[in-house]
């Protein structure tokens, strides 16, 4: 082998190893910071959540908000579920906005994600109207608006037109939470 070829070969091998030397490719073996423990489950929510369509989701949603109410009754359980749903929709909406700004997302997926972001705003509006219907004891408006939240969340999946939906698991969870909100509201109306 001629000296010039050897130098080229050495340069090719060393340049292919450069990505391995970058700090981004080195595994971080430091332990993860400890997770904050979950708030305890108020035992008063369990009988109510057992009447919901998705009891486990109900219990997990309620554990974060029951401490804000002095007692747990059917009305307060609806308030807990609606508050948890509203906060979760906002969280998923923020997650979707961050996803749409990611460089890893295709243009087609970005368009669909942005459509979901606007659908989440519609879902929040419908949830607010449902909460007003609950307070005014308008059961028809209450249930119709919460059912429209479920339809809106399904429309987000439809926005992807058969392509993989990175928000699907979140949307499914939101639909379960909405279904639980309907069940809790019906206990009180």
C-alpha angles and dihedrals in degrees: 000000000000119000092246092055092048091054091050091049092049091048092050093050094047094047091052089055094051095087089057090058095053118106091235092064096048112100114244105224096176112124116258116253112264114271118242108253117250117255113259120264113252104233089218091071096058097078090049094045091050086064092053125095092243108030097179092051089046093053093046091048094047097050092074098050111029092088088068092067125068092217137012117235133143093276094049091045089058089049090050092049094045092047091048091048093049092050092046093050089052091049092050090046091054090047090052092050090052090048092052090054092051118110090218093068121092120235092249092051090046091056090050093046091050089051089053090051090058090044089055088056089053090049090053090051091050091047090053090051090048090052090052089049089052093050093047090045092241097149094180095056091041095055096037093054094047090049088051088055088058091048091049091051090050089051089060090062089047090055089070091061095215095319119121111285112215089193097052098104091048091048091050090051091049090051090052090049090050091050089052090050090055091050093049092047092051089055089061103035 
